[in-house]
Amino acid sequence: MGSSIVLGISIGGTDLAFSTVKWSKIGEIAISWVVSPVLGATLSYILYGLIKRNILAYNDRAEERVKLLKARKKQLKRNQKEYFESLQEVDKLPYTTALLRDQEAFKDGVAKEELETEYYKELHDLENERDNLDTLKALKTWVPLVAALGAMIMTAMVVFKGLKNTGLDLTTLHSVLVMGMIGAMVWLTAFIYTKTIRGKHKENLGKATFIMFSWMQVFTACAFAFSHGSNDIANAVGPFVAIIDVIRTNALAAQATVPAPVMVTFGVALIVGLWFIGKEVIQTVGTNLTQMHPASGFSAELAAAAVVMGASSLGIPVSSTHILVGAVIGIGLVNRNTNWGLMKPIGLAWVITLPVSAIISALMFLLLTNVM
């Protein structure tokens, strides 16, 4: 959205001042504002679709099987109690003695054939079924791969974009090797973490998945913030730096140096705006468009960050908000719960932002030129 306003302001002022607006370039940018949200939606749809099918759905099935086994175990205990109460007093003592022997043998992990009572034989079968469930299979197999993929994409952002102007001359091979090494380290870390899941989390797979993707989403949120700064903030700084350069050199140059104080000022302004005014936008994108889960949030942010960084690398000023909304819609399409009613005012705002900001900019330019 910020990119739309900045571009509209640039068009409004430039058209009246010099009549040098490159409408073909404006058309390309406008097309990118349509294509980029679609790309964000497509990437998040594919990524979250894979996560939902291979991790979340598997966990749901595993939890249902665990609940079923618990219910069967409770029923077995009830049946055992009823059976014991139905015994004659003379039979209860030897049966109790057999139960105590089976209890000790069961703790020692003996084979089913060595048990005496039907209760412990059936309990042995239930425990075997539970051990063979492999409830953590999806988390151990897929989460490390997804985490490694996210880490490699985020590393690519830093290596190919963030370090571009630092003077650190990395070849493409070196960059790919760095991405691979970090991806391997993240895969190993995530795999080791899944091995440490024990106790209640092993059966409460929803909570374990929630915790893992919550940590992963912290990093994708940082990646999206990084990509947001590389594009939207750069769009806002561009016209300001051009004005400063013209004032300083008395000439219009194709390129201009960005002073460090300007970058710091705009960065602080971004944080202040997010802190004081961004709550409503966060609410809209985070909960009102569709119901979100750390896994879906991870998918949307990673997809949006990848698209924004791709556009930034090509020098195309896209709107990160447009792309993130598109990515969230992709999540809603997978879950089939997109709030399409909310998309009407959002779409209208996207359409009118550019012409309205251009008109306001043109009027302000007319006012200032007449006054001065």
N, C-alpha and C positions, 0 to 999 in steps of 0.2 A: 504494500500500500504506500509506504514511504517513497519507493522508487517511482510510483505513478505520479505522486505530487511533485517530486523534484523534477521529473521530466516535463510535466505540465508547466511548471514555473519557467523552466528553461525555454520551452516553446513560446510561451506568452511573451516573455521579455525579448527573446531573439527575433521573433517575427516582426515586432514593431520597430526594433532598433536597427536591424541590418537586413531583414528579409532573407536570411541565409539558412533557414531551417532545411535540413536534409530530410525531406519527407519519406524518401525510400528507406533511410535508416530508421526513422520513426516507425515506419510500417513493419520493419524487421523486428524491432523491439516489441511492438504491440503483438505481433504474432507469437513472439517468445513468451509473452505473458499468458497466452492461451495454451501454448504447447507445454510450458514448464509445469503448471499444475497438473496437467494430464500425465506428464512423465512422473511427477511425484506420486500421484494416485496409482499409477501402474506399478512402480517399484514397491510401494508400501503394500499394495494388494498381493503382489507375488511373494514378498518377504514374509508378511504376516500370515498369508495363506499357508506357506510352508511350516511356519512355527505353530500355527493352530492345528494343522493336520498331524504333524509329527511329534509335537510336544504336548500341547494343551489337551488335544483329544485323547492321546494315549494316557495322559495323567488322569483324565476323567474316567476312562475305562478301568484303569488300575485302582483308583479310589473306590469305584463301584464294586470291584471284585473283593477289595479289602473289607468293605462294609458287609458284603454278603458272607464272607468267611466269619466275621465277627458275629453276625446274626446266627449262623449255623453253630458257632461255638456256644453261644448263649442257649440255643435250643438244646444242644447236647447236654449242657449242665442241667437244664430243667428236666430233660428226660432221665438223666442219671439220678436226680433227686427223687423223682416219682418212682423210679425202679427200686431205689433203696428203701423207700417208705413202704413199698408193696411186699418186701421180703418178710419172712417170718423172723421172729426174734432170734431163733436158733441159727438162722443163716446169715444174720447181719455181722456177727463177729468174724467169721472166716472171710466174708466178702470184704470187710473193712481192712483186714490184715492183707488181703491180696491187693487192695487199692494202695495201701502204704508201700508195699513192695514195688508196685508199678510206678508209684510216684518217684521213688528213688532211682529206679531204672530209667524212667523217662528223662530225669534230670541228667543222667549220665549219657544220654543219647543212644540208647540201645536200639536194635532193630525191632520192627513191629512184631515179628514172630516170637520174640522173647517176652513180650508183654502177656499178662494173664487175663485182664479184664477187657471187655468190649469197649468200655468207656475210654480207656487210655489208647486202645488200638485206633478208635475213630479220631481221638484227639491227635494222635500221631499222624494220621492222614491229613487232617486239617493243617497242622503245622508244616507238613511237607508241601502242601498246596501253597501256603503262604510264602514259604521260602523260594518256591519256583516262580512266583509272580514276577520277580525282578521289577519292582515298582519304579526303580530309579533308572531304568534302561533309557528312556527318552532323554532324561536330564544328562546322563553320562555320555550319550552318543551325540545329541544334537546341540545342546547348549554350548559346549566348548567350540563346536564348529561355527555357530552363529556369532559367538563372542569373538572368535578369531577373524571372521569376515568383517565384523564391525571395526575391530582394531586395525585391520589392514586398510579399510576405507579411510578411517580417521588419520592414520599415518600418512596415507597418500595426500590428504589435505595439507598436512604440515610440510611434508617433503616437497611436493610439487608447487605449492602455493605459498605457505608460510615462510619457507626458507629461500624463496626465489630471490628476494632482495637483500639477503644477508651476506652475500659474497661467498657462501659455502657452495663451491662448485661440485655438486654430486652428479655423476653420470646416471643415465637411466638404469643401467645395471645395478649401480650402488643403491639407488633409490628402491628398486624392486627387492634387492637383498635386505635392506632395512625393513621394508614392509613385511617380508617373509619371516624375518627373525622376530619381530614384534608380534606378528600373528601367531607364530609357534609358541612364544612365551605366554601369550594370553590363553591359547588353547590348553597348554599344560596347567596353568593356574586354575582355569575353570574346571578342568577335569579333576584335579586334586581336590578342589572344593566340593565337587559332587560326591567324591569318595568319603568326605568327612560327615556327610549328612547321616544322622543316626536318630534313633528314638522316635519322637512324635513327628518330626519333620519327614521321616521316611514314609510314614503313612499319610500324613497331611501334605500331599504333593502340591496342592494349590498354594499353600503358604510357602513351601520351599521354592516353588517356581516364582512366586511373587517377590520373594527376597532376592533371588538371583537376578531377575530382570530389573528390579529396582536399582541395584548397584550398576548394572550395565547401562541403564537409562541415564544415570548421572553423567556418564562419559558421552553418550550420544547427545545429551542436552548441551554439554560443553562444545561438542563438535558442531552442533547447529548454531550455537552462539558465535563460534569462530567463523562459520560460513556467513552468518548474518552480518558480522562486522566486515568481512571481506567484500561484501556486495552492497548492501543497503547503506551502510555508513559511508562506504566509498562513494556511492551515488550522491549522498548529501554533501560530502566534503568537496567533490569535484567542482561544482559551480563556484563555491566560495573561494577555493584555491585559485581558480582562473581569474576571479576579480582581483584578488590580492596580487597575483602575478602581473596583471595589466597595470595596476596602480604603481607597482614597484619598478617595472621595466618600461612602461609607456608603449608596450607592444603586445600583440596577441600571438602567443607562441603555441605550437602544437602540443608541447608538454610543459609541465610546470612542477617544480619541487614542492612537496608538501611539508610545511614547517612542523616540527615535532609538537610545539604547543597547540597547534590546530588539531592534530590527531588526538592529543590528550584531552582537549576541551570537548571534542565531539564524542569521545569515548565516555567521558564522565556524564555528558548530557544523555547518552544512551542509557546508562545505568540509572540515572535519576528519573528519567521518563518511565523506565520499566518499574522502578520501585514505587512511584507515586501514582502513575496513571495506568499501568499495564494490567492491573487486576482484572478489568472487565474483558480485555482481549484474551487473557489467559483462561478465564472462565468460559468464554465462548468456544475457543479452539479446544480446550482441554476436556470439557464435559458436555457442553450444549449441543455440539454437532453430532457426537456419537459417544457411547459409553467406552471409556478407556481403561486399559489394564497396563501394568508396566511392560508386558510383552508387546502390546499394540503400540504403546508410546515409544518404545525402543524402535520398533519397525518404522513408525511415521517419522521420527526425528532423524534416523539414519538415512532413510530414503530422501527426505527433504534436504538434508545436509549434502548428500552426494549430488543431487541435482543443482543446488545452489553453487557448490564448488565447481562443478563442471561448467556452468554458465560463466562463473567468475574467471575461470581459466581461459575461456574463449572471449572474454571481454564483453559479455552481454549483460546489461544491467537488468536483471530480473528482480521480482519481488519475492523475498523469502516468505512473507506472510501468505501470498498466493500459493506458493509451492507447499507450504506446511498444511494449509487448508485442504489442498488437493490430496496430500498424503493422508490426512485424517479421513477424508471422504473414502479413500481406498480401504482404510480399516473398516469404515461403516459398511462398505459394499461386501466385505468378507463376512461381517457379523449380521448383515441385513438389518441394520438399525440406524441408518443415516437420517438425520433430521433435515429433510429436504425443504421444509418450510423455512428454516433459518437460512438456507442458501439463497433465497430470493433477495432479502435485503443485502446480503454479502455480495452477491453477483451484481446488484444494482450499484452498490458502492464502487465496485471495481470498474464498472462502465463509466460512471459519471465523474470519477476522481480526476482523470486526465484532462478532459475539457474544462471542468470547473476551475481547476488550479491554473490552467492556461489562461482562461478569461480573467481571473483575479489578478494574475501576474501582469497581463497586458494592461488592465485598468490601473494597477499600481504604477506601472512604468509611465503611462500617460500622465498620471497625476504628478509624479516626481519630475518628469521633463518639463511640464508646464510651470511647476513651482520654481524649479531651478533655472 
